[in-house]
Amino acid sequence: MTATTRSPLPAFALVALLLALTAAAYWPGLKGGFLFDDRINLDALGDYGGVRNLDTLLYFLTSGEGDPTGRPVAQLSFLLDARDWPADPFPFKRSNLLLHLLNGGLLFWLLRRLEALLPRSQEGGQGRQSPVALLGATLWLAHPLWVSTTLYIVQRQAMLAATFCLLGLLAWDRSYRLWRDGRRLHGWAWAAVGVGGATLLAGLSKANGFLTPLLTLMAWWVLYLPQTAMLPVPCRRALRRDAWLLLGLPSLALLGYLLLQVPAAIRRCLAIRDFTLGERLLSQPRALMEYLGLLAVPREGSGGVFNDGFAASHSLLDPWTTLPALLAILALVVIGFAVRTRWPRLSAALLFFLAGHLVESGPVPLELYFEHRNYLPALLLFWPLAHALLAPGPARHARLALAVALPAILLGLTWQRAVLWGDPPLQAMVWAQRNPDSARAQGYAANILAAQGRTAEASQLLQRAQRRLPGQSIIALNRIAQACGANTLSAADLEAAEQALRAQRIWNQGMLDWLDQLNRAVLAGRCPALGLPGWQRLIDAVAANPAFARAPTRQQALYRLQGRAALATHDPEAALAAFNRGLDLQPKPQVALAQAADLGNAGYEAWALRHLDHYQTLGVRYGPRRIRSMADVHRWLLVRTGYYKEELARLRAELCKNSLTEGTTAPGCSRHPQE
């Protein structure tokens, strides 16, 4: 037994100590608030008056829109922290931290099982299983790169996918040992139910969780398959056949599905991204190499959640780093396969990492770069390093010192990042400084400065950003917002915003929400320098944008904004015409309800009822024709439970009641309504 195994503390006590130190490093970050996608995903908690019964529970579980699955497992986990909206962010962040600690414990257990699997000649003695596993798990758990995953509430989705993938790998380890011992039926049960169930739960947390069979297949091929050579021939053949059936076929199905997404991905990239699918695929080797650099050389700071400054690759030499990055990734693939026999830990770590990125670095038209995408793929990445540091051989004392120093350094860097995440104003300024090419980072920092009353600083920041990033509508619109607040809006500001909106190629809901908020500010008299004429100029610029016109959902939102502007000028006919045109594009009951409510709230009950009548004349189905995504399930549930019919009837009755109260009778309303 080596000196590294003579600790008086048992392995579980060391694990407990590690978890406590990690929790302490993260604790300052729990004071932070909600960010960006947090609100987009969590405000559904309050959409139906809170989660208070079975119907509202099902509405919330099916409300996710992150991918076709809706991520209902992750949605369910959020109910541990709140059942209505708005909510306190602390319980959400605390649960994320607990989940991160759980994943570290599961990783320790998995690495311990994998260490026990390898021949003693490779591991240097059975007594080193726990130290190597503990160090490998510690280096992963304490790494500062996961701060932007753990403290970003919505990334619980990525964390849960890793949790269930780890459970799937542990289930496979158990099934292998049962097969090896001749208990084939029990092995099948553990593999089918354990790995299959873990895959389903991981995928319903986040889509890359469906990689679990492929990642398990990587582990099987590199680590388990060579050990079957010692088994009797009939047992070996049955085990290999069963493994390929249980892991190989699901992996092929997943790869086939990804290939089938290519035609749709080409079209979707053109619609929602400022890069083509080819450019996205060219860019991913650069992203992967940057991820590996951040993992290999951790640092105190990072770009956080703003990554719109990551430039797409337009060719192998534009930027010039594209070709070297592609060659480096290909070299890592070759190395992963080539060293399988001699260095199985390194082979498993490399192939697991690369396979783990197939969904988010593949043909799906996601944004180009995010740190949290490494959370699952990097699970095994520090295992070979831990083994190398604790292996017998030369410079052993120096390696042991490094094995102690590295976790301490990582925890210190994690603590520094967590402190930043616990101070949102400072966080915004630091992110803006570290991401000078990110329009989102600059806009976010300007908003924080303005909220603190530092309007002059906010204006200066936006001026610098506009010089560096001309034509960015996020910057131009934020300048208008800041100028409105300070009553310093100039003709040049308005003209710059118009030009940016006409040329903007990519649109998202956040941009439309901003225009809606600006409309409300104008109507409330908080932006007299802009006024309704200036706001209408911005809307006209949006309407003139060809990219905007290609998306019916965006056009519908624009018509609603135009209708609200008409209401502000007391023109209900123009408002009704705009609302009807928008509804014609996509006749959705929730849109009809919202727009009728706009008319009713403005005092135009008769026009609101006409809008509801118009919706009924469209002859649309309430629910989806086919169930192809969780969004379709959500709509089907709302229809199945009678939600839309009840809401339409309730709104109609309320409009009639209000019209009678005001001494008028809207068409279709009785003067003597039944009580």
TANORLIN-V547607 format. One record per pair of residues at least 24 apart in sequence whose ideal C-beta (glycine too) atoms are under 10 Angstrom apart, sorted by the first residue. I is the first residue (numbers start at 1). J is the second residue. If there is no record, write none. Layout:
{{I;J} {I;J}}
//
This chain:
{{1;125} {1;126} {1;127} {1;128} {2;124} {2;125} {2;127} {2;128} {2;131} {2;390} {2;391} {2;392} {2;396} {2;400} {3;396} {3;397} {3;400} {4;127} {4;128} {4;130} {4;131} {4;132} {4;134} {4;135} {4;389} {4;390} {4;392} {4;396} {4;400} {4;403} {5;125} {5;126} {5;127} {5;128} {5;129} {5;130} {5;131} {5;390} {6;127} {7;130} {7;131} {10;130} {11;108} {11;112} {11;129} {11;130} {11;131} {11;133} {11;134} {12;105} {12;108} {12;130} {14;108} {14;130} {14;131} {14;134} {14;135} {14;138} {15;101} {15;104} {15;105} {15;108} {15;109} {15;130} {15;133} {15;134} {15;137} {15;138} {15;141} {16;105} {18;101} {18;104} {18;105} {18;108} {18;134} {18;135} {18;137} {18;138} {18;141} {18;142} {18;407} {18;411} {19;98} {19;100} {19;101} {19;102} {19;104} {19;105} {19;108} {19;138} {19;141} {20;101} {21;138} {21;141} {21;142} {21;407} {21;408} {21;411} {21;414} {21;415} {22;97} {22;100} {22;101} {22;104} {22;138} {22;141} {22;142} {22;146} {22;150} {22;407} {22;410} {22;411} {22;414} {22;415} {23;94} {23;97} {23;98} {23;100} {23;101} {24;411} {24;414} {24;415} {24;418} {25;97} {25;141} {25;142} {25;144} {25;147} {25;410} {25;411} {25;412} {25;413} {25;414} {25;415} {25;416} {25;417} {25;418} {25;419} {26;93} {26;94} {26;96} {26;97} {26;100} {26;101} {26;142} {26;146} {26;147} {26;150} {26;151} {26;411} {26;414} {26;415} {26;417} {26;418} {26;421} {26;422} {27;93} {27;94} {27;97} {27;415} {27;418} {27;419} {27;422} {28;151} {28;415} {28;416} {28;417} {28;418} {28;419} {28;420} {28;421} {28;422} {28;423} {29;93} {29;96} {29;97} {29;147} {29;150} {29;151} {29;152} {29;414} {29;415} {29;417} {29;418} {29;419} {29;420} {29;421} {29;422} {29;423} {29;427} {30;89} {30;90} {30;91} {30;92} {30;93} {30;94} {30;96} {30;97} {30;150} {30;151} {30;418} {30;421} {30;422} {31;89} {31;90} {31;93} {31;151} {31;418} {31;419} {31;421} {31;422} {31;423} {31;424} {32;89} {32;90} {32;93} {32;151} {32;152} {32;153} {32;418} {32;420} {32;421} {32;422} {32;423} {32;424} {32;427} {33;88} {33;89} {33;90} {33;93} {33;153} {33;421} {33;422} {33;424} {33;427} {34;86} {34;87} {34;88} {34;89} {34;92} {34;93} {34;152} {34;153} {34;154} {34;424} {35;89} {35;148} {35;151} {35;152} {35;153} {35;154} {35;155} {35;304} {35;305} {35;421} {35;424} {35;427} {35;444} {36;152} {36;154} {36;305} {36;306} {36;440} {36;444} {36;510} {37;66} {37;152} {37;153} {37;154} {37;155} {37;157} {37;305} {37;510} {38;89} {38;92} {38;93} {38;152} {38;153} {38;154} {38;155} {38;156} {39;85} {39;86} {39;153} {39;154} {40;65} {40;66} {40;154} {40;509} {40;510} {40;513} {41;65} {41;66} {41;71} {41;74} {41;75} {41;78} {41;153} {41;154} {41;156} {41;157} {42;75} {42;78} {42;81} {42;82} {42;85} {42;86} {42;87} {42;89} {42;92} {42;153} {42;154} {43;85} {43;86} {43;87} {44;75} {44;78} {44;85} {44;634} {45;75} {45;78} {45;79} {45;81} {45;82} {45;83} {45;84} {45;85} {45;86} {45;87} {46;82} {46;83} {46;84} {46;85} {46;86} {46;87} {47;85} {47;590} {48;638} {48;643} {48;647} {49;84} {50;82} {50;83} {50;84} {50;85} {50;87} {51;78} {51;79} {51;82} {51;83} {51;84} {51;85} {52;83} {52;84} {54;641} {55;637} {55;638} {55;640} {55;641} {55;642} {55;643} {56;83} {56;84} {56;641} {56;643} {57;83} {58;633} {58;634} {58;637} {58;638} {58;640} {58;641} {59;634} {59;637} {59;638} {59;641} {59;643} {60;634} {61;204} {61;630} {61;633} {61;634} {61;637} {62;629} {62;630} {62;631} {62;632} {62;633} {62;634} {62;635} {62;636} {62;637} {62;638} {63;630} {63;631} {63;633} {63;634} {63;637} {64;157} {64;204} {64;629} {64;630} {64;631} {64;634} {65;509} {65;629} {65;630} {65;631} {65;634} {66;154} {66;157} {66;206} {66;207} {66;630} {67;157} {67;203} {67;206} {67;207} {67;208} {67;359} {67;364} {67;366} {67;629} {67;630} {68;207} {68;628} {68;629} {68;630} {68;631} {68;632} {69;200} {69;203} {69;204} {69;205} {69;206} {69;207} {69;209} {69;210} {69;629} {69;630} {69;633} {70;204} {70;629} {70;630} {70;631} {70;632} {70;633} {70;634} {71;154} {71;156} {71;157} {71;160} {71;161} {71;203} {71;204} {71;205} {71;206} {71;207} {71;209} {71;630} {72;201} {72;204} {72;205} {72;630} {72;633} {73;156} {73;157} {73;160} {73;161} {73;163} {73;164} {73;200} {73;201} {73;202} {73;203} {73;204} {73;205} {73;206} {73;209} {74;154} {74;155} {74;156} {74;157} {74;158} {74;159} {74;160} {74;161} {74;204} {74;205} {74;206} {74;209} {75;156} {75;157} {75;204} {75;205} {75;630} {76;160} {76;204} {76;205} {77;156} {77;157} {77;159} {77;160} {77;163} {77;205} {78;153} {78;154} {78;156} {78;157} {81;153} {81;156} {89;151} {89;153} {91;153} {92;151} {92;153} {92;154} {92;156} {93;150} {93;151} {93;152} {93;153} {93;156} {93;421} {93;422} {95;153} {95;156} {95;159} {96;149} {96;150} {96;151} {96;152} {96;153} {96;154} {96;155} {96;156} {96;159} {96;160} {97;150} {97;151} {97;159} {97;418} {98;150} {99;150} {99;156} {99;159} {99;160} {99;162} {99;163} {100;141} {100;146} {100;147} {100;149} {100;150} {100;151} {100;156} {100;159} {100;162} {100;163} {100;375} {101;141} {101;150} {102;159} {102;162} {102;163} {102;166} {103;137} {103;140} {103;141} {103;146} {103;150} {103;159} {103;160} {103;162} {103;163} {103;165} {103;166} {103;375} {103;376} {103;379} {104;137} {104;138} {104;140} {104;141} {104;142} {104;146} {104;166} {105;137} {105;141} {105;166} {106;137} {106;162} {106;163} {106;164} {106;165} {106;166} {106;167} {106;169} {106;170} {106;379} {107;133} {107;136} {107;137} {107;138} {107;140} {107;141} {107;162} {107;166} {107;169} {107;379} {107;380} {107;382} {107;383} {108;133} {108;134} {108;135} {108;136} {108;137} {108;138} {108;140} {108;141} {109;133} {109;137} {109;166} {109;169} {109;170} {109;173} {110;136} {110;137} {110;165} {110;166} {110;167} {110;169} {110;170} {110;172} {110;173} {110;219} {110;379} {110;380} {110;383} {111;135} {111;136} {111;137} {111;140} {111;345} {111;379} {111;380} {111;382} {111;383} {111;386} {111;387} {112;136} {112;137} {113;169} {113;170} {113;172} {113;173} {113;174} {113;176} {113;177} {114;169} {114;173} {114;219} {114;222} {114;223} {114;224} {114;344} {114;345} {114;348} {114;380} {114;383} {115;345} {115;383} {115;386} {115;387} {116;173} {116;177} {117;173} {117;176} {117;177} {117;219} {117;223} {117;224} {117;226} {117;227} {117;344} {118;223} {118;226} {118;227} {118;344} {118;345} {118;387} {119;226} {119;227} {119;230} {119;344} {122;342} {122;343} {122;344} {122;345} {122;387} {122;391} {123;345} {123;387} {123;390} {123;391} {124;387} {124;390} {124;391} {124;392} {124;393} {125;392} {128;386} {128;387} {128;390} {128;391} {128;392} {131;386} {131;387} {131;389} {131;390} {131;403} {132;345} {132;383} {132;384} {132;385} {132;386} {132;387} {132;388} {132;389} {132;390} {132;391} {132;403} {133;383} {133;386} {133;387} {134;386} {134;390} {134;403} {134;407} {135;382} {135;383} {135;385} {135;386} {135;387} {135;389} {135;390} {135;403} {135;404} {135;406} {135;407} {136;345} {136;349} {136;379} {136;380} {136;381} {136;382} {136;383} {136;384} {136;385} {136;386} {136;387} {136;389} {136;390} {137;379} {137;382} {137;383} {137;386} {138;382} {138;386} {138;403} {138;406} {138;407} {138;410} {138;411} {139;295} {139;298} {139;378} {139;381} {139;382} {139;383} {139;385} {139;386} {139;389} {139;403} {139;406} {139;407} {139;410} {140;295} {140;375} {140;378} {140;379} {140;380} {140;381} {140;382} {140;383} {140;386} {140;410} {141;382} {141;407} {141;410} {141;411} {141;414} {142;298} {142;382} {142;406} {142;407} {142;408} {142;409} {142;410} {142;411} {142;412} {142;413} {142;414} {142;415} {143;294} {143;295} {143;298} {143;374} {143;375} {143;378} {143;381} {143;382} {143;406} {143;407} {143;410} {143;411} {143;413} {143;414} {144;294} {144;298} {144;299} {144;300} {144;301} {144;302} {144;371} {144;409} {144;410} {144;411} {144;412} {144;413} {144;414} {144;415} {144;416} {144;417} {144;418} {145;291} {145;294} {145;295} {145;298} {145;299} {145;302} {145;371} {145;372} {145;374} {145;375} {145;378} {145;410} {145;413} {145;414} {145;417} {146;371} {146;372} {146;374} {146;375} {146;378} {146;414} {146;417} {147;302} {147;304} {147;371} {147;413} {147;414} {147;415} {147;416} {147;417} {147;418} {147;419} {147;420} {147;421} {148;302} {148;303} {148;304} {148;305} {148;370} {148;371} {148;372} {148;375} {148;417} {148;421} {149;370} {149;371} {149;372} {149;373} {149;374} {149;375} {149;376} {150;372} {150;375} {150;414} {150;418} {150;421} {151;417} {151;418} {151;420} {151;421} {151;422} {152;304} {152;305} {152;370} {152;371} {152;372} {152;421} {154;305} {154;372} {155;206} {155;305} {155;370} {155;371} {155;372} {155;373} {155;375} {156;205} {156;206} {157;204} {157;205} {157;206} {157;207} {157;208} {157;209} {157;372} {158;205} {158;206} {158;208} {158;209} {158;360} {158;370} {158;372} {158;373} {158;374} {158;375} {158;376} {159;205} {159;206} {159;372} {159;375} {159;376} {160;201} {160;202} {160;204} {160;205} {160;206} {160;209} {161;201} {161;202} {161;203} {161;204} {161;205} {161;206} {161;207} {161;208} {161;209} {161;210} {161;211} {161;212} {161;356} {161;359} {161;375} {161;376} {162;202} {162;205} {162;206} {162;208} {162;209} {162;212} {162;356} {162;375} {162;376} {162;377} {162;378} {162;379} {163;198} {163;201} {163;202} {163;205} {163;209} {163;376} {164;197} {164;198} {164;199} {164;200} {164;201} {164;202} {164;203} {164;204} {164;205} {164;206} {164;209} {164;212} {164;376} {165;195} {165;198} {165;199} {165;201} {165;202} {165;203} {165;205} {165;208} {165;209} {165;210} {165;211} {165;212} {165;213} {165;215} {165;216} {165;356} {165;376} {165;377} {165;379} {166;198} {166;202} {166;212} {166;376} {166;379} {167;194} {167;195} {167;197} {167;198} {167;201} {167;202} {167;212} {168;194} {168;195} {168;196} {168;197} {168;198} {168;199} {168;200} {168;201} {168;202} {168;209} {168;212} {168;213} {168;215} {168;216} {169;194} {169;195} {169;198} {169;212} {169;215} {169;216} {169;219} {169;220} {169;352} {169;379} {169;380} {170;194} {170;195} {170;198} {171;195} {171;196} {171;197} {171;198} {171;212} {171;216} {172;198} {172;212} {172;213} {172;215} {172;216} {172;217} {172;219} {172;220} {172;224} {172;243} {172;246} {172;247} {173;216} {173;219} {173;220} {173;223} {173;224} {175;239} {175;242} {175;243} {175;246} {176;219} {176;220} {176;223} {176;224} {176;225} {176;227} {176;228} {176;239} {176;242} {176;243} {177;224} {179;224} {179;228} {179;231} {179;235} {179;236} {179;238} {179;239} {179;240} {179;242} {179;243} {180;224} {180;227} {180;228} {180;230} {180;231} {180;235} {180;236} {180;239} {181;235} {182;231} {182;232} {182;235} {184;235} {184;238} {184;239} {184;242} {187;238} {187;239} {187;242} {187;243} {187;246} {188;242} {188;245} {188;246} {191;216} {191;242} {191;243} {191;245} {191;246} {191;247} {192;242} {192;245} {192;246} {195;246} {195;247} {195;250} {196;246} {196;250} {199;250} {199;254} {202;376} {203;254} {203;359} {204;630} {206;359} {206;360} {206;372} {206;375} {206;376} {207;359} {207;360} {207;364} {207;366} {208;356} {208;357} {208;358} {208;359} {208;360} {208;361} {208;362} {208;364} {208;373} {208;375} {208;376} {208;377} {209;359} {209;376} {210;250} {210;251} {210;253} {210;254} {210;257} {210;258} {210;359} {211;250} {211;251} {211;254} {211;255} {211;352} {211;355} {211;356} {211;357} {211;358} {211;359} {211;360} {211;376} {211;377} {212;247} {212;250} {212;251} {212;254} {212;356} {212;376} {213;246} {213;247} {213;248} {213;249} {213;250} {213;251} {213;252} {213;253} {213;254} {214;247} {214;248} {214;250} {214;251} {214;252} {214;253} {214;254} {214;255} {214;351} {214;352} {214;355} {214;356} {214;358} {214;359} {215;247} {215;251} {215;348} {215;351} {215;352} {215;353} {215;355} {215;356} {215;358} {215;376} {215;377} {215;379} {215;380} {216;243} {216;246} {216;247} {216;250} {216;251} {216;352} {217;243} {217;244} {217;246} {217;247} {217;248} {217;250} {217;251} {217;252} {217;351} {217;355} {218;247} {218;251} {218;336} {218;347} {218;348} {218;349} {218;350} {218;351} {218;352} {218;353} {218;354} {218;355} {218;356} {218;380} {219;247} {219;344} {219;348} {219;351} {219;352} {219;380} {220;244} {220;246} {220;247} {220;248} {221;247} {221;248} {221;337} {221;340} {221;347} {221;348} {221;351} {222;336} {222;337} {222;339} {222;340} {222;341} {222;343} {222;344} {222;345} {222;346} {222;347} {222;348} {222;349} {222;350} {222;351} {222;352} {222;380} {223;340} {223;344} {223;345} {223;347} {223;348} {223;380} {225;340} {226;340} {226;341} {226;344} {251;355} {254;358} {254;359} {255;358} {255;362} {257;359} {258;358} {258;359} {258;362} {258;363} {258;364} {259;362} {259;363} {260;363} {261;359} {261;362} {261;363} {261;364} {261;365} {262;362} {262;363} {262;364} {263;363} {264;363} {264;364} {264;365} {265;362} {265;363} {265;364} {265;365} {265;366} {266;363} {266;365} {267;365} {268;364} {268;365} {269;363} {269;364} {269;365} {269;366} {270;365} {270;505} {270;547} {270;550} {271;365} {271;505} {271;506} {271;507} {271;547} {271;550} {271;551} {272;365} {272;367} {272;505} {272;506} {272;507} {272;508} {272;547} {272;551} {273;312} {273;365} {273;366} {273;367} {273;368} {273;505} {273;506} {274;308} {274;312} {274;504} {274;505} {274;506} {274;547} {275;311} {275;312} {275;313} {275;314} {275;365} {275;367} {275;368} {275;506} {276;312} {276;314} {276;365} {277;363} {277;364} {277;365} {278;312} {278;313} {278;314} {278;315} {279;311} {279;312} {279;313} {279;314} {279;315} {279;318} {279;322} {279;368} {280;312} {280;313} {280;361} {280;362} {280;363} {280;364} {280;365} {280;366} {280;367} {280;368} {281;313} {281;326} {281;361} {281;362} {281;363} {282;312} {282;313} {282;314} {282;315} {282;316} {282;318} {282;322} {282;323} {282;325} {282;326} {283;310} {283;311} {283;312} {283;313} {283;314} {283;319} {283;322} {283;325} {283;361} {283;368} {283;369} {284;313} {284;322} {284;325} {284;326} {284;329} {284;357} {284;360} {284;361} {284;362} {284;368} {284;369} {285;313} {285;321} {285;322} {285;323} {285;324} {285;325} {285;326} {285;327} {285;328} {285;329} {285;330} {285;332} {285;361} {286;310} {286;311} {286;312} {286;313} {286;319} {286;321} {286;322} {286;323} {286;324} {286;325} {286;326} {286;328} {286;329} {286;368} {286;369} {287;313} {287;325} {287;357} {287;360} {287;361} {287;368} {287;369} {287;370} {287;373} {287;374} {288;325} {288;326} {288;328} {288;329} {288;332} {288;353} {288;354} {288;357} {288;361} {288;369} {288;373} {288;374} {288;377} {289;321} {289;324} {289;325} {289;326} {289;328} {289;329} {289;332} {290;321} {290;325} {290;369} {290;371} {291;353} {291;357} {291;361} {291;369} {291;370} {291;371} {291;373} {291;374} {291;377} {291;378} {292;328} {292;329} {292;332} {292;350} {292;353} {292;374} {292;378} {292;381} {294;371} {294;374} {294;378} {295;353} {295;371} {295;374} {295;377} {295;378} {295;381} {295;382} {296;381} {296;382} {296;385} {298;406} {298;409} {298;410} {298;413} {298;414} {298;417} {299;413} {299;416} {299;417} {300;412} {300;413} {300;414} {300;415} {300;416} {300;417} {300;419} {300;420} {301;413} {301;416} {301;417} {301;420} {301;430} {301;431} {301;433} {301;434} {302;371} {302;413} {302;417} {302;420} {302;430} {302;431} {302;434} {302;435} {303;369} {303;370} {303;371} {303;430} {303;431} {303;434} {303;435} {303;438} {303;441} {304;371} {304;417} {304;420} {304;421} {304;427} {304;428} {304;430} {304;431} {304;432} {304;434} {304;435} {304;438} {304;441} {304;444} {305;370} {305;371} {305;372} {305;427} {305;431} {305;435} {305;438} {305;440} {305;441} {305;444} {306;428} {306;431} {306;432} {306;434} {306;435} {306;437} {306;438} {306;439} {306;440} {306;441} {306;442} {306;443} {306;444} {306;445} {307;367} {307;368} {307;369} {307;370} {307;371} {307;435} {307;438} {307;440} {307;441} {308;367} {308;368} {308;369} {308;435} {308;437} {308;438} {308;439} {308;440} {308;441} {308;469} {308;472} {308;474} {308;506} {309;368} {309;369} {309;434} {309;435} {309;436} {309;437} {309;438} {309;439} {309;440} {309;441} {309;442} {309;469} {310;367} {310;368} {310;369} {310;370} {310;435} {310;437} {310;438} {311;368} {311;369} {311;437} {312;368} {312;369} {313;368} {329;354} {329;357} {329;361} {339;384} {343;384} {343;387} {343;388} {344;384} {344;387} {345;380} {345;383} {345;384} {345;385} {345;386} {345;387} {345;388} {346;380} {346;381} {346;383} {346;384} {346;385} {346;387} {346;388} {347;384} {348;380} {348;381} {348;383} {348;384} {349;377} {349;378} {349;379} {349;380} {349;381} {349;382} {349;383} {349;384} {349;385} {350;380} {350;381} {350;384} {351;380} {352;376} {352;377} {352;378} {352;379} {352;380} {352;381} {352;383} {353;377} {353;378} {353;379} {353;380} {353;381} {356;380} {356;381} {382;406} {382;410} {424;448} {424;451} {425;449} {425;451} {425;452} {425;454} {428;452} {429;457} {429;461} {432;461} {432;464} {432;465} {436;464} {436;465} {436;468} {436;469} {437;465} {437;468} {437;469} {437;472} {438;465} {438;469} {438;472} {438;474} {439;465} {439;466} {439;468} {439;469} {439;471} {439;472} {439;473} {439;474} {439;475} {439;476} {439;478} {440;472} {440;474} {440;475} {440;510} {441;465} {441;474} {442;466} {442;468} {442;469} {442;472} {442;474} {442;475} {442;478} {443;472} {443;473} {443;474} {443;475} {443;476} {443;477} {443;478} {443;479} {443;481} {443;482} {443;510} {443;514} {444;474} {444;478} {445;478} {446;474} {446;475} {446;478} {446;479} {446;481} {446;482} {447;478} {447;481} {447;482} {449;482} {450;478} {450;481} {450;482} {450;485} {450;486} {451;485} {453;485} {455;482} {455;483} {455;485} {455;486} {455;488} {456;482} {456;486} {456;488} {458;482} {458;483} {458;485} {458;486} {459;483} {459;485} {459;486} {459;488} {462;493} {466;493} {466;496} {466;500} {470;496} {470;499} {470;500} {471;496} {471;499} {471;500} {471;502} {471;503} {471;504} {472;496} {472;500} {472;503} {472;504} {473;497} {473;498} {473;499} {473;500} {473;501} {473;502} {473;503} {473;504} {473;505} {473;506} {473;507} {473;511} {473;514} {473;538} {473;541} {473;542} {473;545} {474;500} {474;504} {474;510} {474;511} {474;514} {475;500} {476;500} {476;501} {476;504} {476;538} {477;501} {477;504} {477;511} {477;514} {477;515} {477;518} {477;538} {478;514} {480;514} {480;518} {480;521} {480;527} {480;529} {480;530} {480;534} {480;535} {480;538} {481;514} {481;517} {481;518} {481;521} {481;527} {481;530} {483;527} {483;529} {483;530} {484;518} {484;521} {484;522} {484;526} {484;527} {484;528} {484;529} {484;530} {484;534} {485;521} {485;526} {485;527} {486;529} {487;526} {487;527} {487;528} {487;529} {488;529} {489;527} {489;528} {489;529} {489;530} {489;531} {489;534} {490;529} {491;534} {493;529} {493;530} {493;534} {494;529} {494;530} {494;534} {494;535} {494;537} {494;538} {494;541} {495;537} {495;541} {497;530} {497;534} {497;537} {497;538} {497;541} {498;534} {498;537} {498;538} {498;540} {498;541} {498;542} {498;544} {499;541} {500;538} {500;541} {500;545} {501;537} {501;538} {501;539} {501;540} {501;541} {501;542} {501;543} {501;544} {501;545} {501;548} {502;540} {502;541} {502;542} {502;543} {502;544} {502;545} {502;546} {502;547} {502;548} {503;541} {503;545} {503;546} {503;547} {504;541} {504;542} {504;545} {504;547} {504;548} {505;545} {505;546} {505;547} {505;548} {506;547} {507;542} {507;545} {507;547} {507;548} {507;550} {507;551} {507;553} {507;554} {507;557} {508;554} {509;553} {509;554} {509;557} {511;542} {511;548} {511;554} {511;557} {512;542} {512;548} {512;553} {512;554} {512;556} {512;557} {512;558} {512;560} {512;561} {513;557} {515;539} {515;542} {515;557} {515;558} {515;561} {516;557} {516;560} {516;561} {516;564} {518;561} {519;560} {519;561} {519;562} {519;564} {519;565} {519;568} {520;564} {520;568} {522;564} {522;565} {522;568} {523;564} {523;565} {523;567} {523;568} {532;565} {532;566} {532;568} {532;569} {533;565} {535;561} {535;564} {535;565} {535;568} {536;561} {536;562} {536;565} {536;566} {536;569} {539;564} {539;565} {551;585} {552;582} {552;584} {552;585} {552;586} {553;582} {553;585} {553;586} {553;588} {553;591} {554;585} {555;581} {555;582} {555;585} {555;586} {556;581} {556;582} {556;583} {556;584} {556;585} {556;586} {556;587} {556;588} {556;591} {556;595} {557;582} {557;591} {558;582} {559;583} {559;584} {559;585} {559;591} {559;595} {560;591} {560;594} {560;595} {560;598} {563;595} {563;598} {563;599} {563;602} {563;611} {564;595} {564;598} {564;599} {564;602} {566;602} {567;598} {567;599} {567;601} {567;602} {567;603} {567;604} {567;607} {568;602} {570;602} {570;603} {570;604} {571;604} {572;599} {572;602} {572;603} {572;604} {572;605} {572;606} {572;607} {572;608} {572;610} {573;604} {573;607} {573;610} {575;599} {575;602} {575;604} {575;607} {575;608} {575;611} {576;604} {576;606} {576;607} {576;608} {576;610} {576;611} {576;614} {579;607} {579;608} {579;610} {579;611} {579;614} {579;615} {580;610} {580;611} {580;614} {580;615} {580;618} {583;611} {583;614} {583;615} {583;618} {583;620} {584;614} {584;615} {584;618} {586;620} {587;614} {587;615} {587;616} {587;617} {587;618} {587;619} {587;620} {587;621} {587;622} {588;615} {588;620} {588;622} {588;635} {588;644} {589;615} {589;620} {589;621} {589;622} {589;623} {589;635} {589;638} {589;639} {589;643} {589;644} {589;645} {589;647} {589;648} {590;635} {590;638} {590;643} {590;644} {590;647} {591;615} {592;616} {592;618} {592;620} {592;644} {592;647} {592;648} {592;651} {593;644} {593;647} {593;648} {593;650} {593;651} {594;651} {596;648} {596;651} {596;652} {596;654} {596;655} {597;651} {597;654} {597;655} {599;655} {600;651} {600;652} {600;654} {600;655} {600;658} {600;659} {600;666} {601;658} {603;658} {603;659} {603;662} {604;655} {604;659} {604;666} {605;652} {605;654} {605;655} {605;656} {605;657} {605;658} {605;659} {605;660} {605;661} {605;662} {605;664} {605;665} {605;666} {605;667} {605;669} {606;655} {606;656} {606;659} {606;664} {606;665} {606;666} {606;667} {606;668} {606;669} {607;655} {607;666} {608;651} {608;652} {608;654} {608;655} {608;658} {608;659} {608;666} {609;651} {609;652} {609;655} {609;656} {609;659} {609;666} {609;667} {609;668} {609;669} {610;666} {610;667} {610;668} {611;655} {612;648} {612;649} {612;651} {612;652} {612;655} {612;668} {613;652} {613;667} {613;668} {615;648} {616;648} {622;648}}
//
